[in-house]
């Protein structure tokens, strides 16, 4: 899959590297700001209590 993405990116090596970094940043932002907040209420780790002993 990564080879397919690399082959379909236009430009020379420097431009391809920039585009890959931009794609990675976009995927990370999508996960952090959309996917994780949407799924967080459905995870069982939200009911955590800590006892002070």
N, C-alpha and C positions, 0 to 999 in steps of 0.2 A: 504494500500500500504506500509506503514512504517513497519507494522508487517511482511509483506512478505519479505521485504528487510532484516529486522533483522533476520528472521529465516534462510535466505539463506547465511548469512555471516558466514564464517568458523571461528572456534577458540573459545576461552574462552571469558568471559565478557570484560576483559581489551583489548583484540585484537579487539573485535567487536566495542567497543567504539572508538578505534583509527581508525578503518576503516570507521566508520560513520563520524567522524571528517574530515577524508581525502576526503570522498565523498562530504561533504558539502563545503569544501574548493575548490574542483575541480569544482563544479557547480557554485559557486560564481565567480571563475576565468573565467569560460566560459562565464558567463553573462557579467562580467565587460569588458573583453578584446575582445569578439567576437560579442555577441548579441547586447548589447547596442550601440557600435559604428556603427554597421550595420544599426540599426533601427533609430538612432538619426536624420539623414537628413529627414526622413519621418514624424517626429513629428512637430506639428504646433508651439511648444514653441521655435523654433529656430529663429523666427522673432520677437524678443522682443526688444522694444525700451523704454528707460527711459528718461523722460523729467526732466530737472533741473529747478525747479521753486522756 
